[in-house]
Amino acid sequence: MVSIEKGRVCVKTAGREAGEKCAIVEIIDENFVEVIGESVKNRRCNIAHLEPTADTIEVSNDAEAIKDALKAL
């Protein structure tokens, strides 16, 4: 089982960004996290709408660095 944690790379499973890779940048509560991705806007997302992968990246306050790290995967 892959855990939901800061820096975990996920694939969105619902909404207009379904199928896109994103990274968790902040855990808000037990149901919601903040995500950002190459083609995913920086927004709050329900954990039920994410499929975590085995990959993790280093998360900083620099959105462009996070997008570049996702592009490299």
PDB file of N, CA, C, O and CB in Angstrom:
ATOM      1  N   MET A   1       0.849  -1.192   0.000  1.00  0.00           N
ATOM      2  CA  MET A   1       0.000   0.000   0.000  1.00  0.00           C
ATOM      3  C   MET A   1       0.885   1.242   0.000  1.00  0.00           C
ATOM      4  O   MET A   1       1.804   1.365   0.810  1.00  0.00           O
ATOM      5  CB  MET A   1      -0.961   0.006   1.229  1.00  0.00           C
ATOM      6  N   VAL A   2       0.598   2.146  -0.908  1.00  0.00           N
ATOM      7  CA  VAL A   2       1.337   3.397  -1.024  1.00  0.00           C
ATOM      8  C   VAL A   2       0.619   4.452  -0.194  1.00  0.00           C
ATOM      9  O   VAL A   2      -0.599   4.600  -0.287  1.00  0.00           O
ATOM     10  CB  VAL A   2       1.469   3.846  -2.517  1.00  0.00           C
ATOM     11  N   SER A   3       1.374   5.184   0.616  1.00  0.00           N
ATOM     12  CA  SER A   3       0.755   6.143   1.525  1.00  0.00           C
ATOM     13  C   SER A   3       0.610   7.519   0.882  1.00  0.00           C
ATOM     14  O   SER A   3       1.314   7.861  -0.069  1.00  0.00           O
ATOM     15  CB  SER A   3       1.570   6.252   2.804  1.00  0.00           C
ATOM     16  N   ILE A   4      -0.314   8.289   1.423  1.00  0.00           N
ATOM     17  CA  ILE A   4      -0.499   9.683   1.015  1.00  0.00           C
ATOM     18  C   ILE A   4       0.432  10.516   1.891  1.00  0.00           C
ATOM     19  O   ILE A   4       0.266  10.577   3.109  1.00  0.00           O
ATOM     20  CB  ILE A   4      -2.017  10.151   1.156  1.00  0.00           C
ATOM     21  N   GLU A   5       1.421  11.163   1.252  1.00  0.00           N
ATOM     22  CA  GLU A   5       2.393  11.964   1.988  1.00  0.00           C
ATOM     23  C   GLU A   5       2.850  13.116   1.113  1.00  0.00           C
ATOM     24  O   GLU A   5       2.650  13.110  -0.102  1.00  0.00           O
ATOM     25  CB  GLU A   5       3.600  11.105   2.439  1.00  0.00           C
ATOM     26  N   LYS A   6       3.460  14.094   1.738  1.00  0.00           N
ATOM     27  CA  LYS A   6       3.990  15.244   1.018  1.00  0.00           C
ATOM     28  C   LYS A   6       5.079  14.776   0.057  1.00  0.00           C
ATOM     29  O   LYS A   6       5.999  14.062   0.456  1.00  0.00           O
ATOM     30  CB  LYS A   6       4.542  16.311   2.002  1.00  0.00           C
ATOM     31  N   GLY A   7       4.974  15.178  -1.204  1.00  0.00           N
ATOM     32  CA  GLY A   7       5.950  14.776  -2.212  1.00  0.00           C
ATOM     33  C   GLY A   7       5.545  13.553  -3.013  1.00  0.00           C
ATOM     34  O   GLY A   7       6.217  13.221  -3.990  1.00  0.00           O
ATOM     35  N   ARG A   8       4.474  12.870  -2.638  1.00  0.00           N
ATOM     36  CA  ARG A   8       4.020  11.670  -3.361  1.00  0.00           C
ATOM     37  C   ARG A   8       3.459  12.076  -4.723  1.00  0.00           C
ATOM     38  O   ARG A   8       2.668  13.015  -4.818  1.00  0.00           O
ATOM     39  CB  ARG A   8       2.942  10.891  -2.536  1.00  0.00           C
ATOM     40  N   VAL A   9       3.865  11.377  -5.759  1.00  0.00           N
ATOM     41  CA  VAL A   9       3.346  11.606  -7.101  1.00  0.00           C
ATOM     42  C   VAL A   9       2.070  10.778  -7.252  1.00  0.00           C
ATOM     43  O   VAL A   9       2.043   9.595  -6.910  1.00  0.00           O
ATOM     44  CB  VAL A   9       4.409  11.231  -8.202  1.00  0.00           C
ATOM     45  N   CYS A  10       1.016  11.412  -7.768  1.00  0.00           N
ATOM     46  CA  CYS A  10      -0.281  10.752  -7.927  1.00  0.00           C
ATOM     47  C   CYS A  10      -0.806  10.996  -9.333  1.00  0.00           C
ATOM     48  O   CYS A  10      -0.315  11.864 -10.055  1.00  0.00           O
ATOM     49  CB  CYS A  10      -1.298  11.259  -6.871  1.00  0.00           C
ATOM     50  N   VAL A  11      -1.813  10.215  -9.708  1.00  0.00           N
ATOM     51  CA  VAL A  11      -2.546  10.426 -10.946  1.00  0.00           C
ATOM     52  C   VAL A  11      -3.973  10.772 -10.562  1.00  0.00           C
ATOM     53  O   VAL A  11      -4.598  10.051  -9.784  1.00  0.00           O
ATOM     54  CB  VAL A  11      -2.487   9.166 -11.885  1.00  0.00           C
ATOM     55  N   LYS A  12      -4.494  11.866 -11.097  1.00  0.00           N
ATOM     56  CA  LYS A  12      -5.871  12.258 -10.806  1.00  0.00           C
ATOM     57  C   LYS A  12      -6.821  11.295 -11.510  1.00  0.00           C
ATOM     58  O   LYS A  12      -6.590  10.923 -12.661  1.00  0.00           O
ATOM     59  CB  LYS A  12      -6.143  13.727 -11.250  1.00  0.00           C
ATOM     60  N   THR A  13      -7.883  10.893 -10.827  1.00  0.00           N
ATOM     61  CA  THR A  13      -8.838   9.933 -11.383  1.00  0.00           C
ATOM     62  C   THR A  13     -10.196  10.545 -11.665  1.00  0.00           C
ATOM     63  O   THR A  13     -11.068   9.874 -12.218  1.00  0.00           O
ATOM     64  CB  THR A  13      -9.002   8.774 -10.447  1.00  0.00           C
ATOM     65  N   ALA A  14     -10.397  11.803 -11.297  1.00  0.00           N
ATOM     66  CA  ALA A  14     -11.704  12.436 -11.503  1.00  0.00           C
ATOM     67  C   ALA A  14     -11.517  13.890 -11.917  1.00  0.00           C
ATOM     68  O   ALA A  14     -10.476  14.494 -11.658  1.00  0.00           O
ATOM     69  CB  ALA A  14     -12.569  12.349 -10.219  1.00  0.00           C
ATOM     70  N   GLY A  15     -12.533  14.436 -12.560  1.00  0.00           N
ATOM     71  CA  GLY A  15     -12.503  15.838 -12.951  1.00  0.00           C
ATOM     72  C   GLY A  15     -11.890  16.039 -14.325  1.00  0.00           C
ATOM     73  O   GLY A  15     -11.521  15.080 -15.002  1.00  0.00           O
ATOM     74  N   ARG A  16     -11.788  17.289 -14.726  1.00  0.00           N
ATOM     75  CA  ARG A  16     -11.285  17.593 -16.062  1.00  0.00           C
ATOM     76  C   ARG A  16      -9.799  17.290 -16.207  1.00  0.00           C
ATOM     77  O   ARG A  16      -9.301  17.192 -17.328  1.00  0.00           O
ATOM     78  CB  ARG A  16     -11.540  19.043 -16.390  1.00  0.00           C
ATOM     79  N   GLU A  17      -9.081  17.139 -15.092  1.00  0.00           N
ATOM     80  CA  GLU A  17      -7.652  16.824 -15.139  1.00  0.00           C
ATOM     81  C   GLU A  17      -7.386  15.337 -14.927  1.00  0.00           C
ATOM     82  O   GLU A  17      -6.255  14.948 -14.631  1.00  0.00           O
ATOM     83  CB  GLU A  17      -6.905  17.633 -14.092  1.00  0.00           C
ATOM     84  N   ALA A  18      -8.408  14.505 -15.073  1.00  0.00           N
ATOM     85  CA  ALA A  18      -8.264  13.058 -14.871  1.00  0.00           C
ATOM     86  C   ALA A  18      -7.198  12.494 -15.803  1.00  0.00           C
ATOM     87  O   ALA A  18      -7.143  12.833 -16.985  1.00  0.00           O
ATOM     88  CB  ALA A  18      -9.612  12.336 -15.105  1.00  0.00           C
ATOM     89  N   GLY A  19      -6.350  11.628 -15.249  1.00  0.00           N
ATOM     90  CA  GLY A  19      -5.276  11.014 -16.017  1.00  0.00           C
ATOM     91  C   GLY A  19      -3.969  11.777 -15.973  1.00  0.00           C
ATOM     92  O   GLY A  19      -2.959  11.290 -16.480  1.00  0.00           O
ATOM     93  N   GLU A  20      -3.962  12.951 -15.384  1.00  0.00           N
ATOM     94  CA  GLU A  20      -2.758  13.779 -15.315  1.00  0.00           C
ATOM     95  C   GLU A  20      -1.980  13.504 -14.037  1.00  0.00           C
ATOM     96  O   GLU A  20      -2.559  13.223 -12.988  1.00  0.00           O
ATOM     97  CB  GLU A  20      -3.122  15.265 -15.399  1.00  0.00           C
ATOM     98  N   LYS A  21      -0.646  13.589 -14.143  1.00  0.00           N
ATOM     99  CA  LYS A  21       0.224  13.413 -12.967  1.00  0.00           C
ATOM    100  C   LYS A  21       0.270  14.698 -12.154  1.00  0.00           C
ATOM    101  O   LYS A  21       0.245  15.802 -12.697  1.00  0.00           O
ATOM    102  CB  LYS A  21       1.659  12.998 -13.394  1.00  0.00           C
ATOM    103  N   CYS A  22       0.337  14.524 -10.842  1.00  0.00           N
ATOM    104  CA  CYS A  22       0.464  15.671  -9.948  1.00  0.00           C
ATOM    105  C   CYS A  22       1.246  15.224  -8.717  1.00  0.00           C
ATOM    106  O   CYS A  22       1.455  14.031  -8.500  1.00  0.00           O
ATOM    107  CB  CYS A  22      -0.943  16.249  -9.550  1.00  0.00           C
ATOM    108  N   ALA A  23       1.668  16.182  -7.928  1.00  0.00           N
ATOM    109  CA  ALA A  23       2.403  15.896  -6.696  1.00  0.00           C
ATOM    110  C   ALA A  23       1.680  16.553  -5.529  1.00  0.00           C
ATOM    111  O   ALA A  23       1.124  17.643  -5.669  1.00  0.00           O
ATOM    112  CB  ALA A  23       3.877  16.399  -6.788  1.00  0.00           C
ATOM    113  N   ILE A  24       1.688  15.892  -4.385  1.00  0.00           N
ATOM    114  CA  ILE A  24       1.078  16.437  -3.176  1.00  0.00           C
ATOM    115  C   ILE A  24       2.059  17.429  -2.558  1.00  0.00           C
ATOM    116  O   ILE A  24       3.200  17.078  -2.256  1.00  0.00           O
ATOM    117  CB  ILE A  24       0.703  15.299  -2.159  1.00  0.00           C
ATOM    118  N   VAL A  25       1.607  18.674  -2.372  1.00  0.00           N
ATOM    119  CA  VAL A  25       2.468  19.686  -1.779  1.00  0.00           C
ATOM    120  C   VAL A  25       2.092  19.998  -0.338  1.00  0.00           C
ATOM    121  O   VAL A  25       2.906  20.545   0.406  1.00  0.00           O
ATOM    122  CB  VAL A  25       2.418  20.945  -2.600  1.00  0.00           C
ATOM    123  N   GLU A  26       0.863  19.655   0.068  1.00  0.00           N
ATOM    124  CA  GLU A  26       0.442  19.894   1.448  1.00  0.00           C
ATOM    125  C   GLU A  26      -0.733  18.988   1.783  1.00  0.00           C
ATOM    126  O   GLU A  26      -1.615  18.770   0.952  1.00  0.00           O
ATOM    127  CB  GLU A  26       0.064  21.381   1.665  1.00  0.00           C
ATOM    128  N   ILE A  27      -0.741  18.462   3.000  1.00  0.00           N
ATOM    129  CA  ILE A  27      -1.875  17.680   3.479  1.00  0.00           C
ATOM    130  C   ILE A  27      -2.749  18.613   4.303  1.00  0.00           C
ATOM    131  O   ILE A  27      -2.307  19.149   5.319  1.00  0.00           O
ATOM    132  CB  ILE A  27      -1.411  16.429   4.321  1.00  0.00           C
ATOM    133  N   ILE A  28      -3.988  18.806   3.865  1.00  0.00           N
ATOM    134  CA  ILE A  28      -4.897  19.742   4.528  1.00  0.00           C
ATOM    135  C   ILE A  28      -5.593  19.061   5.709  1.00  0.00           C
ATOM    136  O   ILE A  28      -5.550  19.575   6.827  1.00  0.00           O
ATOM    137  CB  ILE A  28      -5.945  20.284   3.525  1.00  0.00           C
ATOM    138  N   ASP A  29      -6.229  17.917   5.475  1.00  0.00           N
ATOM    139  CA  ASP A  29      -6.849  17.130   6.544  1.00  0.00           C
ATOM    140  C   ASP A  29      -6.951  15.683   6.080  1.00  0.00           C
ATOM    141  O   ASP A  29      -6.278  15.305   5.121  1.00  0.00           O
ATOM    142  CB  ASP A  29      -8.261  17.696   6.925  1.00  0.00           C
ATOM    143  N   GLU A  30      -7.770  14.864   6.732  1.00  0.00           N
ATOM    144  CA  GLU A  30      -7.816  13.441   6.388  1.00  0.00           C
ATOM    145  C   GLU A  30      -8.489  13.172   5.043  1.00  0.00           C
ATOM    146  O   GLU A  30      -8.385  12.061   4.523  1.00  0.00           O
ATOM    147  CB  GLU A  30      -8.541  12.680   7.471  1.00  0.00           C
ATOM    148  N   ASN A  31      -9.181  14.170   4.461  1.00  0.00           N
ATOM    149  CA  ASN A  31      -9.868  13.981   3.188  1.00  0.00           C
ATOM    150  C   ASN A  31      -9.284  14.779   2.028  1.00  0.00           C
ATOM    151  O   ASN A  31      -9.497  14.425   0.868  1.00  0.00           O
ATOM    152  CB  ASN A  31     -11.294  14.341   3.347  1.00  0.00           C
ATOM    153  N   PHE A  32      -8.555  15.842   2.321  1.00  0.00           N
ATOM    154  CA  PHE A  32      -8.096  16.742   1.262  1.00  0.00           C
ATOM    155  C   PHE A  32      -6.598  17.005   1.329  1.00  0.00           C
ATOM    156  O   PHE A  32      -5.995  17.054   2.400  1.00  0.00           O
ATOM    157  CB  PHE A  32      -8.843  18.054   1.340  1.00  0.00           C
ATOM    158  N   VAL A  33      -6.016  17.174   0.127  1.00  0.00           N
ATOM    159  CA  VAL A  33      -4.610  17.562  -0.011  1.00  0.00           C
ATOM    160  C   VAL A  33      -4.530  18.673  -1.053  1.00  0.00           C
ATOM    161  O   VAL A  33      -5.463  18.877  -1.829  1.00  0.00           O
ATOM    162  CB  VAL A  33      -3.710  16.334  -0.417  1.00  0.00           C
ATOM    163  N   GLU A  34      -3.410  19.385  -1.063  1.00  0.00           N
ATOM    164  CA  GLU A  34      -3.152  20.384  -2.099  1.00  0.00           C
ATOM    165  C   GLU A  34      -2.193  19.755  -3.100  1.00  0.00           C
ATOM    166  O   GLU A  34      -1.160  19.203  -2.720  1.00  0.00           O
ATOM    167  CB  GLU A  34      -2.562  21.719  -1.494  1.00  0.00           C
ATOM    168  N   VAL A  35      -2.543  19.842  -4.392  1.00  0.00           N
ATOM    169  CA  VAL A  35      -1.720  19.229  -5.427  1.00  0.00           C
ATOM    170  C   VAL A  35      -1.323  20.272  -6.463  1.00  0.00           C
ATOM    171  O   VAL A  35      -1.956  21.320  -6.597  1.00  0.00           O
ATOM    172  CB  VAL A  35      -2.465  18.059  -6.096  1.00  0.00           C
ATOM    173  N   ILE A  36      -0.258  19.954  -7.189  1.00  0.00           N
ATOM    174  CA  ILE A  36       0.179  20.766  -8.327  1.00  0.00           C
ATOM    175  C   ILE A  36       0.812  19.813  -9.329  1.00  0.00           C
ATOM    176  O   ILE A  36       1.389  18.793  -8.953  1.00  0.00           O
ATOM    177  CB  ILE A  36       1.191  21.906  -7.890  1.00  0.00           C
ATOM    178  N   GLY A  37       0.698  20.152 -10.599  1.00  0.00           N
ATOM    179  CA  GLY A  37       1.280  19.302 -11.630  1.00  0.00           C
ATOM    180  C   GLY A  37       1.611  20.091 -12.874  1.00  0.00           C
ATOM    181  O   GLY A  37       1.357  21.293 -12.956  1.00  0.00           O
ATOM    182  N   GLU A  38       2.183  19.396 -13.843  1.00  0.00           N
ATOM    183  CA  GLU A  38       2.576  20.034 -15.090  1.00  0.00           C
ATOM    184  C   GLU A  38       1.358  20.634 -15.792  1.00  0.00           C
ATOM    185  O   GLU A  38       1.422  21.759 -16.289  1.00  0.00           O
ATOM    186  CB  GLU A  38       3.282  19.025 -16.010  1.00  0.00           C
ATOM    187  N   SER A  39       0.251  19.893 -15.835  1.00  0.00           N
ATOM    188  CA  SER A  39      -0.986  20.408 -16.430  1.00  0.00           C
ATOM    189  C   SER A  39      -2.133  20.377 -15.421  1.00  0.00           C
ATOM    190  O   SER A  39      -3.304  20.379 -15.804  1.00  0.00           O
ATOM    191  CB  SER A  39      -1.360  19.593 -17.681  1.00  0.00           C
ATOM    192  N   VAL A  40      -1.788  20.347 -14.116  1.00  0.00           N
ATOM    193  CA  VAL A  40      -2.774  20.377 -13.039  1.00  0.00           C
ATOM    194  C   VAL A  40      -2.569  21.674 -12.266  1.00  0.00           C
ATOM    195  O   VAL A  40      -1.463  21.969 -11.814  1.00  0.00           O
ATOM    196  CB  VAL A  40      -2.644  19.121 -12.097  1.00  0.00           C
ATOM    197  N   LYS A  41      -3.645  22.445 -12.117  1.00  0.00           N
ATOM    198  CA  LYS A  41      -3.545  23.695 -11.373  1.00  0.00           C
ATOM    199  C   LYS A  41      -3.291  23.412  -9.901  1.00  0.00           C
ATOM    200  O   LYS A  41      -3.662  22.359  -9.382  1.00  0.00           O
ATOM    201  CB  LYS A  41      -4.820  24.534 -11.544  1.00  0.00           C
ATOM    202  N   ASN A  42      -2.652  24.370  -9.236  1.00  0.00           N
ATOM    203  CA  ASN A  42      -2.408  24.266  -7.802  1.00  0.00           C
ATOM    204  C   ASN A  42      -3.750  24.427  -7.100  1.00  0.00           C
ATOM    205  O   ASN A  42      -4.303  25.525  -7.047  1.00  0.00           O
ATOM    206  CB  ASN A  42      -1.367  25.340  -7.309  1.00  0.00           C
ATOM    207  N   ARG A  43      -4.278  23.308  -6.553  1.00  0.00           N
ATOM    208  CA  ARG A  43      -5.600  23.356  -5.951  1.00  0.00           C
ATOM    209  C   ARG A  43      -5.783  22.264  -4.920  1.00  0.00           C
ATOM    210  O   ARG A  43      -4.981  21.336  -4.813  1.00  0.00           O
ATOM    211  CB  ARG A  43      -6.664  23.245  -7.013  1.00  0.00           C
ATOM    212  N   ARG A  44      -6.863  22.400  -4.163  1.00  0.00           N
ATOM    213  CA  ARG A  44      -7.259  21.391  -3.187  1.00  0.00           C
ATOM    214  C   ARG A  44      -7.901  20.233  -3.935  1.00  0.00           C
ATOM    215  O   ARG A  44      -8.644  20.444  -4.893  1.00  0.00           O
ATOM    216  CB  ARG A  44      -8.236  21.982  -2.119  1.00  0.00           C
ATOM    217  N   CYS A  45      -7.615  19.009  -3.499  1.00  0.00           N
ATOM    218  CA  CYS A  45      -8.138  17.824  -4.168  1.00  0.00           C
ATOM    219  C   CYS A  45      -8.532  16.787  -3.124  1.00  0.00           C
ATOM    220  O   CYS A  45      -7.843  16.615  -2.118  1.00  0.00           O
ATOM    221  CB  CYS A  45      -7.095  17.239  -5.157  1.00  0.00           C
ATOM    222  N   ASN A  46      -9.638  16.102  -3.366  1.00  0.00           N
ATOM    223  CA  ASN A  46     -10.079  15.027  -2.495  1.00  0.00           C
ATOM    224  C   ASN A  46      -9.136  13.835  -2.674  1.00  0.00           C
ATOM    225  O   ASN A  46      -8.797  13.481  -3.803  1.00  0.00           O
ATOM    226  CB  ASN A  46     -11.556  14.628  -2.799  1.00  0.00           C
ATOM    227  N   ILE A  47      -8.717  13.223  -1.582  1.00  0.00           N
ATOM    228  CA  ILE A  47      -7.816  12.068  -1.640  1.00  0.00           C
ATOM    229  C   ILE A  47      -8.457  10.918  -2.409  1.00  0.00           C
ATOM    230  O   ILE A  47      -7.755  10.134  -3.049  1.00  0.00           O
ATOM    231  CB  ILE A  47      -7.437  11.609  -0.223  1.00  0.00           C
ATOM    232  N   ALA A  48      -9.785  10.810  -2.353  1.00  0.00           N
ATOM    233  CA  ALA A  48     -10.494   9.745  -3.068  1.00  0.00           C
ATOM    234  C   ALA A  48     -10.358   9.887  -4.583  1.00  0.00           C
ATOM    235  O   ALA A  48     -10.600   8.924  -5.310  1.00  0.00           O
ATOM    236  CB  ALA A  48     -11.970   9.744  -2.680  1.00  0.00           C
ATOM    237  N   HIS A  49      -9.978  11.068  -5.072  1.00  0.00           N
ATOM    238  CA  HIS A  49      -9.832  11.312  -6.501  1.00  0.00           C
ATOM    239  C   HIS A  49      -8.388  11.203  -6.971  1.00  0.00           C
ATOM    240  O   HIS A  49      -8.062  11.633  -8.077  1.00  0.00           O
ATOM    241  CB  HIS A  49     -10.372  12.673  -6.844  1.00  0.00           C
ATOM    242  N   LEU A  50      -7.519  10.631  -6.139  1.00  0.00           N
ATOM    243  CA  LEU A  50      -6.104  10.463  -6.476  1.00  0.00           C
ATOM    244  C   LEU A  50      -5.708   9.000  -6.416  1.00  0.00           C
ATOM    245  O   LEU A  50      -6.151   8.260  -5.537  1.00  0.00           O
ATOM    246  CB  LEU A  50      -5.221  11.286  -5.530  1.00  0.00           C
ATOM    247  N   GLU A  51      -4.869   8.586  -7.361  1.00  0.00           N
ATOM    248  CA  GLU A  51      -4.279   7.250  -7.360  1.00  0.00           C
ATOM    249  C   GLU A  51      -2.776   7.429  -7.134  1.00  0.00           C
ATOM    250  O   GLU A  51      -2.056   7.814  -8.056  1.00  0.00           O
ATOM    251  CB  GLU A  51      -4.581   6.472  -8.713  1.00  0.00           C
ATOM    252  N   PRO A  52      -2.287   7.150  -5.897  1.00  0.00           N
ATOM    253  CA  PRO A  52      -0.858   7.354  -5.626  1.00  0.00           C
ATOM    254  C   PRO A  52       0.016   6.363  -6.402  1.00  0.00           C
ATOM    255  O   PRO A  52      -0.366   5.212  -6.613  1.00  0.00           O
ATOM    256  CB  PRO A  52      -0.583   7.222  -4.123  1.00  0.00           C
ATOM    257  N   THR A  53       1.188   6.833  -6.819  1.00  0.00           N
ATOM    258  CA  THR A  53       2.161   5.969  -7.480  1.00  0.00           C
ATOM    259  C   THR A  53       3.293   5.673  -6.497  1.00  0.00           C
ATOM    260  O   THR A  53       3.281   6.175  -5.373  1.00  0.00           O
ATOM    261  CB  THR A  53       2.710   6.633  -8.789  1.00  0.00           C
ATOM    262  N   ALA A  54       4.254   4.878  -6.902  1.00  0.00           N
ATOM    263  CA  ALA A  54       5.388   4.541  -6.043  1.00  0.00           C
ATOM    264  C   ALA A  54       6.436   5.657  -6.025  1.00  0.00           C
ATOM    265  O   ALA A  54       7.366   5.614  -5.220  1.00  0.00           O
ATOM    266  CB  ALA A  54       6.028   3.233  -6.509  1.00  0.00           C
ATOM    267  N   ASP A  55       6.294   6.656  -6.906  1.00  0.00           N
ATOM    268  CA  ASP A  55       7.285   7.723  -7.030  1.00  0.00           C
ATOM    269  C   ASP A  55       7.059   8.832  -6.013  1.00  0.00           C
ATOM    270  O   ASP A  55       5.926   9.119  -5.627  1.00  0.00           O
ATOM    271  CB  ASP A  55       7.258   8.300  -8.432  1.00  0.00           C
ATOM    272  N   THR A  56       8.157   9.452  -5.584  1.00  0.00           N
ATOM    273  CA  THR A  56       8.095  10.655  -4.760  1.00  0.00           C
ATOM    274  C   THR A  56       9.086  11.662  -5.331  1.00  0.00           C
ATOM    275  O   THR A  56      10.061  11.290  -5.985  1.00  0.00           O
ATOM    276  CB  THR A  56       8.408  10.338  -3.251  1.00  0.00           C
ATOM    277  N   ILE A  57       8.824  12.935  -5.077  1.00  0.00           N
ATOM    278  CA  ILE A  57       9.744  13.998  -5.487  1.00  0.00           C
ATOM    279  C   ILE A  57       9.969  14.924  -4.306  1.00  0.00           C
ATOM    280  O   ILE A  57       9.213  14.909  -3.334  1.00  0.00           O
ATOM    281  CB  ILE A  57       9.192  14.788  -6.714  1.00  0.00           C
ATOM    282  N   GLU A  58      11.017  15.729  -4.400  1.00  0.00           N
ATOM    283  CA  GLU A  58      11.304  16.732  -3.375  1.00  0.00           C
ATOM    284  C   GLU A  58      10.389  17.923  -3.612  1.00  0.00           C
ATOM    285  O   GLU A  58      10.364  18.481  -4.709  1.00  0.00           O
ATOM    286  CB  GLU A  58      12.812  17.164  -3.398  1.00  0.00           C
ATOM    287  N   VAL A  59       9.636  18.316  -2.585  1.00  0.00           N
ATOM    288  CA  VAL A  59       8.684  19.416  -2.705  1.00  0.00           C
ATOM    289  C   VAL A  59       9.252  20.657  -2.037  1.00  0.00           C
ATOM    290  O   VAL A  59       9.686  20.617  -0.886  1.00  0.00           O
ATOM    291  CB  VAL A  59       7.321  19.040  -2.082  1.00  0.00           C
ATOM    292  N   SER A  60       9.243  21.766  -2.782  1.00  0.00           N
ATOM    293  CA  SER A  60       9.693  23.050  -2.253  1.00  0.00           C
ATOM    294  C   SER A  60       8.599  24.080  -2.511  1.00  0.00           C
ATOM    295  O   SER A  60       7.503  23.729  -2.948  1.00  0.00           O
ATOM    296  CB  SER A  60      11.050  23.492  -2.901  1.00  0.00           C
ATOM    297  N   ASN A  61       8.892  25.336  -2.244  1.00  0.00           N
ATOM    298  CA  ASN A  61       7.925  26.401  -2.515  1.00  0.00           C
ATOM    299  C   ASN A  61       7.965  26.860  -3.964  1.00  0.00           C
ATOM    300  O   ASN A  61       7.190  27.731  -4.357  1.00  0.00           O
ATOM    301  CB  ASN A  61       8.181  27.583  -1.601  1.00  0.00           C
ATOM    302  N   ASP A  62       8.863  26.283  -4.769  1.00  0.00           N
ATOM    303  CA  ASP A  62       9.029  26.670  -6.164  1.00  0.00           C
ATOM    304  C   ASP A  62       8.173  25.774  -7.061  1.00  0.00           C
ATOM    305  O   ASP A  62       8.508  24.610  -7.282  1.00  0.00           O
ATOM    306  CB  ASP A  62      10.518  26.592  -6.579  1.00  0.00           C
ATOM    307  N   ALA A  63       7.069  26.318  -7.573  1.00  0.00           N
ATOM    308  CA  ALA A  63       6.140  25.540  -8.399  1.00  0.00           C
ATOM    309  C   ALA A  63       6.811  25.043  -9.678  1.00  0.00           C
ATOM    310  O   ALA A  63       6.553  23.922 -10.116  1.00  0.00           O
ATOM    311  CB  ALA A  63       4.909  26.382  -8.749  1.00  0.00           C
ATOM    312  N   GLU A  64       7.660  25.858 -10.273  1.00  0.00           N
ATOM    313  CA  GLU A  64       8.324  25.456 -11.520  1.00  0.00           C
ATOM    314  C   GLU A  64       9.261  24.270 -11.289  1.00  0.00           C
ATOM    315  O   GLU A  64       9.362  23.394 -12.148  1.00  0.00           O
ATOM    316  CB  GLU A  64       9.110  26.639 -12.114  1.00  0.00           C
ATOM    317  N   ALA A  65       9.944  24.227 -10.152  1.00  0.00           N
ATOM    318  CA  ALA A  65      10.835  23.104  -9.845  1.00  0.00           C
ATOM    319  C   ALA A  65      10.032  21.817  -9.671  1.00  0.00           C
ATOM    320  O   ALA A  65      10.486  20.746 -10.076  1.00  0.00           O
ATOM    321  CB  ALA A  65      11.658  23.396  -8.571  1.00  0.00           C
ATOM    322  N   ILE A  66       8.856  21.910  -9.079  1.00  0.00           N
ATOM    323  CA  ILE A  66       7.998  20.731  -8.919  1.00  0.00           C
ATOM    324  C   ILE A  66       7.526  20.239 -10.293  1.00  0.00           C
ATOM    325  O   ILE A  66       7.534  19.037 -10.557  1.00  0.00           O
ATOM    326  CB  ILE A  66       6.777  21.058  -8.008  1.00  0.00           C
ATOM    327  N   LYS A  67       7.120  21.155 -11.155  1.00  0.00           N
ATOM    328  CA  LYS A  67       6.660  20.784 -12.499  1.00  0.00           C
ATOM    329  C   LYS A  67       7.797  20.147 -13.296  1.00  0.00           C
ATOM    330  O   LYS A  67       7.570  19.180 -14.023  1.00  0.00           O
ATOM    331  CB  LYS A  67       6.110  22.020 -13.246  1.00  0.00           C
ATOM    332  N   ASP A  68       9.029  20.680 -13.170  1.00  0.00           N
ATOM    333  CA  ASP A  68      10.176  20.104 -13.862  1.00  0.00           C
ATOM    334  C   ASP A  68      10.489  18.700 -13.357  1.00  0.00           C
ATOM    335  O   ASP A  68      10.836  17.819 -14.143  1.00  0.00           O
ATOM    336  CB  ASP A  68      11.396  21.001 -13.695  1.00  0.00           C
ATOM    337  N   ALA A  69      10.366  18.487 -12.037  1.00  0.00           N
ATOM    338  CA  ALA A  69      10.623  17.170 -11.470  1.00  0.00           C
ATOM    339  C   ALA A  69       9.580  16.162 -11.967  1.00  0.00           C
ATOM    340  O   ALA A  69       9.917  15.007 -12.231  1.00  0.00           O
ATOM    341  CB  ALA A  69      10.619  17.237  -9.928  1.00  0.00           C
ATOM    342  N   LEU A  70       8.334  16.582 -12.095  1.00  0.00           N
ATOM    343  CA  LEU A  70       7.294  15.692 -12.611  1.00  0.00           C
ATOM    344  C   LEU A  70       7.537  15.376 -14.078  1.00  0.00           C
ATOM    345  O   LEU A  70       7.310  14.250 -14.520  1.00  0.00           O
ATOM    346  CB  LEU A  70       5.906  16.320 -12.428  1.00  0.00           C
ATOM    347  N   LYS A  71       7.999  16.369 -14.837  1.00  0.00           N
ATOM    348  CA  LYS A  71       8.276  16.159 -16.255  1.00  0.00           C
ATOM    349  C   LYS A  71       9.388  15.148 -16.456  1.00  0.00           C
ATOM    350  O   LYS A  71       9.381  14.406 -17.439  1.00  0.00           O
ATOM    351  CB  LYS A  71       8.642  17.474 -16.925  1.00  0.00           C
ATOM    352  N   ALA A  72      10.355  15.107 -15.528  1.00  0.00           N
ATOM    353  CA  ALA A  72      11.502  14.202 -15.626  1.00  0.00           C
ATOM    354  C   ALA A  72      11.115  12.745 -15.343  1.00  0.00           C
ATOM    355  O   ALA A  72      11.853  11.833 -15.714  1.00  0.00           O
ATOM    356  CB  ALA A  72      12.596  14.643 -14.656  1.00  0.00           C
ATOM    357  N   LEU A  73       9.966  12.515 -14.690  1.00  0.00           N
ATOM    358  CA  LEU A  73       9.555  11.132 -14.375  1.00  0.00           C
ATOM    359  C   LEU A  73       9.027  10.414 -15.590  1.00  0.00           C
ATOM    360  O   LEU A  73       8.640   9.249 -15.499  1.00  0.00           O
ATOM    361  CB  LEU A  73       8.496  11.124 -13.285  1.00  0.00           C
TER     362      LEU A  73
END
